[in-house]
């Protein structure tokens, strides 16, 4: 899914701080938070990708690196990306709490036909 809000936010942040002038050492920080798993990834181009998974539902957000001379973990501890993390947690909780009017847990979904591994003879030339 294409997130237009984070795209525009990222472009504005690039204008404020030109992270294209820096090459970052990729880093990953994982932690459990509010019953789910949070992964924060610093990419070498200065983009921070944040993944939040809970009960099989995953939401992804992105932000630009705010302070290129500060350690990535220190930025996380100071709450620089808390707004993005809060949005992800809210979205995942909203999805988990919602229900479909078409599909119910008490209904079993029909099995689909299996795909054979051998090609049929009709495709020969």
N, C-alpha and C positions, 0 to 999 in steps of 0.2 A: 504494500500500500504506500502511496506517495503522500508524505506529510508536508503540505504546502506551508504551514505555519513554521515548522522547523527550518524549511528551506529558506524562507525570507529572513528568519531570525539569524541563520548562519551567514547569509550574505551581508546583513547589516553588521554582524560581529566582525566579519572579515574586513570591512571598511574601517572599523574602529581600531583593530589591531591586525596588522598584516602578518598572520601566522605562516604565510607562504614563504617568508624569509627564513624560517627555522625548519630543521628536520628533527623530529622527536624520536626518542627511543620508545618503541611500542611497549606499553605496560597494560596489565590487566589486574583488576582488583575485584574479588568476589566476596560476597557476604550474604548471610541470611537476614532478611528484614521483613517484618510484618507477615510472617508465614510464607514468604516466597524467597526466591533466589535472585539477588541483584548482581549483575556483571557490569562493571565499568571498564571500558577499553579505550586507551589512548592510542590513536593511530599515528603513524610517522608523519602524516601531513597536518597534524594538529587538530584533527576532528576527534571528538569524544563521543563514542557510541555507548549508550546505556541500555541494557536489556534487563527486563524484570519478568520473571516467570513464577506463576503460582497456579497450582492445580491444573497443569497442562495448558494454561493460557499464557502466551508471551506477548509483550508489548515492547516496542523499540523506540528510543528517542535519540536525538543527536544534538550536539552543541559544539561550538568552537572552543578551543583552548583559551582560557581567560588570561592567565599570567604565565607567559612562556619561561620565566626564570624561576618559578616556584615549583617545587616537587609536586607531581601529580597527586600523590596520596595526601599531601598537605592541603591541596585545593579541595579534595573530597572531605577531609576532616573539618575544614572551615565552612562547608556548606555551599560552595560555589555553584554546584549543580543540583542543589536540593529542589529547585523549582521544576526541573525536568523529571527528577525522580518522583516527586509528589504527583505530577501529572500521570506518569506511567502507572503508579500504584492505584490511583483513582480509576483509570481506564480498565485495568485488569479486574479490580473489584466490581466495577460496573458490569463487565462482561460475565463474571462469575455469578453475580446476583440476578442476572436477567434470565428469562426463560423464553422458549420458543412457543408460539401458538401452534406450530405444525409438528414438532418433534417432542415426545415425552420420554422420560426415563423408563417408564413402565412398558413402552412399546419397544419391540426389538426390530431393528432395521433389517430389511431383506438382504440376503447374501447376493452378491453379483456373480455372474459367470466368471470362472477363472480363465485367464489368458494362457493359451497353450504355448509351450516353448518351441514347438516345431512349426515352421512355416507351412502353410497349405500349398498344395500343388497348383492352385490357380494362378499363383504369381510367377510361374515359370514362363520363359520366353520361348 
